[in-house]
């Protein structure tokens, strides 16, 4: 039972860390990458659909994303969806191809993005701490039901605290790496 609690707790904390890393990858630096448009939705015949499902998204060069809709009549709606996605991007249509140039980041914009990633990091830390709290509550319930001994519960709580500390350090490392990446000109 204790091994199950530890394993479940570690898996949940891993998911929180993975989620943070995925969120950080969406925060753009000065370079282009196709993942920026993964969550942009376009109105495709009345239903919201991801741009990646109605168009081919590629890198034209290091600072430009190319989007080529599979249907000619989707060029306008896809361009509008990218512009309205609040990513600070200004797409330009070139026939059937939509070019999305990455603007240079100003110092002020970099600072704003760092605030955003720090908030994401804090949310991830809160999630890890909530997972720790849930695990500790499960241990206390097991102790009340006399399924585990008191010293066993105390040892497991210490192990869960060590696990929490390890994941908080991992979150800090991910944030520091992304901050360094953002500040690089």
C-alpha positions as a LaTeX table, in Angstrom:
\begin{tabular}{lrrr}
\hline
Residue & $x$ (\AA) & $y$ (\AA) & $z$ (\AA) \\
\hline
Unk1 & 0.00 & 0.00 & 0.00 \\
Unk2 & 2.76 & 2.44 & 0.90 \\
Unk3 & 4.61 & 1.61 & $-2.31$ \\
Unk4 & 1.41 & 2.34 & $-4.26$ \\
Unk5 & 1.03 & 5.73 & $-2.58$ \\
Unk6 & 4.66 & 6.62 & $-3.33$ \\
Unk7 & 4.42 & 5.45 & $-6.96$ \\
Unk8 & 1.14 & 7.29 & $-7.57$ \\
Unk9 & 2.54 & 10.45 & $-5.98$ \\
Unk10 & 5.70 & 10.32 & $-8.09$ \\
Unk11 & 3.72 & 9.72 & $-11.28$ \\
Unk12 & 1.44 & 12.68 & $-10.58$ \\
Unk13 & 4.42 & 14.93 & $-9.81$ \\
Unk14 & 6.08 & 13.79 & $-13.05$ \\
Unk15 & 2.93 & 14.73 & $-14.96$ \\
Unk16 & 2.98 & 18.19 & $-13.37$ \\
Unk17 & 6.62 & 18.65 & $-14.38$ \\
Unk18 & 5.92 & 17.43 & $-17.93$ \\
Unk19 & 2.96 & 19.80 & $-18.17$ \\
Unk20 & 5.17 & 22.70 & $-17.08$ \\
Unk21 & 7.80 & 21.79 & $-19.67$ \\
Unk22 & 5.13 & 21.65 & $-22.37$ \\
Unk23 & 3.81 & 25.07 & $-21.29$ \\
Unk24 & 7.32 & 26.53 & $-21.28$ \\
Unk25 & 7.96 & 25.26 & $-24.78$ \\
Unk26 & 4.99 & 27.30 & $-25.99$ \\
Unk27 & 6.48 & 30.54 & $-24.66$ \\
Unk28 & 8.34 & 31.79 & $-27.65$ \\
Unk29 & 11.85 & 33.04 & $-27.77$ \\
Unk30 & 13.17 & 34.80 & $-30.87$ \\
Unk31 & 13.29 & 31.55 & $-32.84$ \\
Unk32 & 10.46 & 30.00 & $-34.78$ \\
Unk33 & 9.12 & 26.54 & $-33.97$ \\
Unk34 & 5.96 & 24.86 & $-35.18$ \\
Unk35 & 4.80 & 24.09 & $-31.62$ \\
Unk36 & 3.74 & 27.73 & $-31.28$ \\
Unk37 & 0.67 & 27.04 & $-33.41$ \\
Unk38 & $-0.30$ & 23.71 & $-31.80$ \\
Unk39 & $-3.15$ & 25.24 & $-29.81$ \\
Unk40 & $-4.44$ & 27.74 & $-32.36$ \\
Unk41 & $-7.97$ & 26.86 & $-33.44$ \\
Unk42 & $-9.70$ & 27.85 & $-36.65$ \\
Unk43 & $-13.41$ & 27.76 & $-37.53$ \\
Unk44 & $-13.53$ & 24.82 & $-39.94$ \\
Unk45 & $-17.05$ & 24.60 & $-41.41$ \\
Unk46 & $-18.64$ & 25.61 & $-38.11$ \\
Unk47 & $-16.51$ & 23.57 & $-35.71$ \\
Unk48 & $-13.35$ & 24.75 & $-33.92$ \\
Unk49 & $-10.43$ & 22.74 & $-35.29$ \\
Unk50 & $-6.69$ & 22.93 & $-34.59$ \\
Unk51 & $-4.67$ & 24.64 & $-37.33$ \\
Unk52 & $-2.40$ & 21.57 & $-37.45$ \\
Unk53 & $-5.42$ & 19.52 & $-38.57$ \\
Unk54 & $-6.37$ & 21.76 & $-41.50$ \\
Unk55 & $-2.92$ & 22.83 & $-42.68$ \\
Unk56 & 0.67 & 21.74 & $-43.07$ \\
Unk57 & 2.82 & 23.67 & $-40.57$ \\
Unk58 & 6.55 & 23.83 & $-41.38$ \\
Unk59 & 9.62 & 25.94 & $-40.70$ \\
Unk60 & 10.57 & 28.08 & $-43.69$ \\
Unk61 & 13.73 & 29.31 & $-41.95$ \\
Unk62 & 14.93 & 29.97 & $-38.39$ \\
Unk63 & 12.64 & 32.96 & $-37.98$ \\
Unk64 & 9.62 & 32.06 & $-40.14$ \\
Unk65 & 6.85 & 29.48 & $-39.85$ \\
Unk66 & 5.08 & 28.40 & $-43.03$ \\
Unk67 & 1.42 & 27.35 & $-42.90$ \\
Unk68 & $-0.14$ & 25.82 & $-46.01$ \\
Unk69 & $-3.86$ & 25.00 & $-45.65$ \\
Unk70 & $-4.99$ & 21.88 & $-47.48$ \\
Unk71 & $-8.01$ & 23.73 & $-48.87$ \\
Unk72 & $-7.65$ & 27.05 & $-50.69$ \\
Unk73 & $-10.74$ & 28.55 & $-49.03$ \\
Unk74 & $-9.16$ & 28.03 & $-45.57$ \\
Unk75 & $-6.26$ & 30.48 & $-46.17$ \\
Unk76 & $-8.19$ & 33.50 & $-44.85$ \\
Unk77 & $-9.69$ & 31.82 & $-41.76$ \\
Unk78 & $-6.33$ & 30.25 & $-40.80$ \\
Unk79 & $-4.53$ & 33.59 & $-41.16$ \\
Unk80 & $-7.23$ & 35.28 & $-39.05$ \\
Unk81 & $-7.02$ & 32.53 & $-36.39$ \\
Unk82 & $-3.24$ & 32.95 & $-36.08$ \\
Unk83 & $-3.58$ & 36.74 & $-35.82$ \\
Unk84 & $-6.38$ & 36.45 & $-33.23$ \\
Unk85 & $-4.55$ & 33.83 & $-31.13$ \\
Unk86 & $-2.91$ & 36.60 & $-29.06$ \\
Unk87 & 0.60 & 35.27 & $-29.71$ \\
Unk88 & 1.93 & 38.59 & $-30.99$ \\
Unk89 & 2.31 & 37.16 & $-34.50$ \\
Unk90 & 1.43 & 38.91 & $-37.74$ \\
Unk91 & 0.92 & 36.35 & $-40.54$ \\
Unk92 & 1.15 & 37.36 & $-44.20$ \\
Unk93 & $-0.48$ & 35.45 & $-47.06$ \\
Unk94 & 1.60 & 34.70 & $-50.13$ \\
Unk95 & $-0.79$ & 32.93 & $-52.52$ \\
Unk96 & $-1.71$ & 29.64 & $-50.84$ \\
Unk97 & 1.10 & 29.88 & $-48.27$ \\
Unk98 & 0.81 & 31.81 & $-45.01$ \\
Unk99 & 4.16 & 33.06 & $-43.73$ \\
Unk100 & 4.41 & 33.80 & $-40.02$ \\
Unk101 & 7.58 & 35.79 & $-39.25$ \\
Unk102 & 8.85 & 35.82 & $-35.66$ \\
Unk103 & 9.33 & 39.42 & $-34.55$ \\
Unk104 & 12.43 & 40.26 & $-32.53$ \\
Unk105 & 11.76 & 40.35 & $-28.81$ \\
Unk106 & 12.29 & 43.67 & $-27.07$ \\
Unk107 & 13.84 & 43.81 & $-23.62$ \\
Unk108 & 10.46 & 44.77 & $-22.14$ \\
Unk109 & 8.72 & 41.84 & $-23.86$ \\
Unk110 & 11.41 & 39.47 & $-22.58$ \\
Unk111 & 10.81 & 40.67 & $-19.02$ \\
Unk112 & 7.06 & 40.17 & $-19.47$ \\
Unk113 & 7.64 & 36.64 & $-20.75$ \\
Unk114 & 9.87 & 35.89 & $-17.76$ \\
Unk115 & 7.02 & 36.97 & $-15.46$ \\
Unk116 & 4.72 & 34.61 & $-17.35$ \\
Unk117 & 7.07 & 31.64 & $-17.01$ \\
Unk118 & 7.65 & 32.37 & $-13.32$ \\
Unk119 & 3.88 & 32.32 & $-12.77$ \\
Unk120 & 3.71 & 28.99 & $-14.65$ \\
Unk121 & 6.51 & 27.67 & $-12.44$ \\
Unk122 & 4.72 & 28.76 & $-9.29$ \\
Unk123 & 1.54 & 27.03 & $-10.50$ \\
Unk124 & 3.54 & 23.84 & $-11.06$ \\
Unk125 & 5.02 & 24.07 & $-7.55$ \\
Unk126 & 1.53 & 24.53 & $-6.10$ \\
Unk127 & 0.37 & 21.45 & $-8.04$ \\
Unk128 & 3.28 & 19.40 & $-6.63$ \\
Unk129 & 2.51 & 20.58 & $-3.11$ \\
Unk130 & $-1.16$ & 19.70 & $-3.56$ \\
Unk131 & $-0.14$ & 16.20 & $-4.65$ \\
Unk132 & 2.00 & 15.95 & $-1.50$ \\
Unk133 & $-0.97$ & 17.05 & 0.63 \\
Unk134 & $-3.24$ & 14.44 & $-0.99$ \\
Unk135 & $-0.66$ & 11.69 & $-0.39$ \\
Unk136 & $-0.26$ & 12.72 & 3.25 \\
Unk137 & $-4.05$ & 12.72 & 3.70 \\
Unk138 & $-4.20$ & 9.22 & 2.24 \\
Unk139 & $-1.54$ & 8.13 & 4.74 \\
Unk140 & $-3.45$ & 9.65 & 7.65 \\
Unk141 & $-6.62$ & 7.84 & 6.58 \\
Unk142 & $-4.70$ & 4.57 & 6.39 \\
Unk143 & $-3.33$ & 5.22 & 9.88 \\
Unk144 & $-6.84$ & 5.86 & 11.24 \\
Unk145 & $-8.03$ & 2.58 & 9.72 \\
Unk146 & $-5.00$ & 0.90 & 11.33 \\
Unk147 & $-3.76$ & $-0.28$ & 7.91 \\
Unk148 & $-0.27$ & 1.10 & 8.63 \\
Unk149 & 1.77 & 1.84 & 11.76 \\
Unk150 & 2.62 & 5.35 & 12.99 \\
Unk151 & 6.35 & 5.04 & 12.34 \\
Unk152 & 5.59 & 3.72 & 8.83 \\
Unk153 & 3.38 & 6.74 & 8.19 \\
Unk154 & 6.07 & 9.14 & 9.44 \\
Unk155 & 8.78 & 7.52 & 7.27 \\
Unk156 & 6.53 & 7.64 & 4.20 \\
Unk157 & 5.68 & 11.30 & 4.83 \\
Unk158 & 9.41 & 12.03 & 4.97 \\
Unk159 & 9.92 & 10.17 & 1.68 \\
Unk160 & 7.07 & 12.10 & 0.06 \\
Unk161 & 8.61 & 15.37 & 1.33 \\
Unk162 & 11.95 & 14.40 & $-0.25$ \\
Unk163 & 10.12 & 13.62 & $-3.49$ \\
Unk164 & 8.40 & 17.02 & $-3.33$ \\
Unk165 & 11.72 & 18.78 & $-2.75$ \\
Unk166 & 13.26 & 16.95 & $-5.72$ \\
Unk167 & 10.46 & 18.01 & $-8.06$ \\
Unk168 & 10.56 & 21.62 & $-6.85$ \\
Unk169 & 14.29 & 21.66 & $-7.71$ \\
Unk170 & 13.48 & 20.20 & $-11.16$ \\
Unk171 & 10.87 & 22.93 & $-11.71$ \\
Unk172 & 13.40 & 25.59 & $-10.71$ \\
Unk173 & 15.95 & 24.11 & $-13.15$ \\
Unk174 & 13.42 & 24.16 & $-16.01$ \\
Unk175 & 12.51 & 27.78 & $-15.22$ \\
Unk176 & 16.17 & 28.85 & $-15.05$ \\
Unk177 & 16.90 & 27.20 & $-18.41$ \\
Unk178 & 13.92 & 28.89 & $-20.06$ \\
Unk179 & 14.82 & 32.27 & $-18.51$ \\
Unk180 & 18.37 & 31.95 & $-19.86$ \\
Unk181 & 16.93 & 31.05 & $-23.26$ \\
Unk182 & 14.63 & 34.09 & $-23.21$ \\
Unk183 & 17.35 & 36.53 & $-22.22$ \\
Unk184 & 19.74 & 35.31 & $-24.94$ \\
Unk185 & 19.71 & 37.81 & $-27.77$ \\
\hline
\end{tabular}
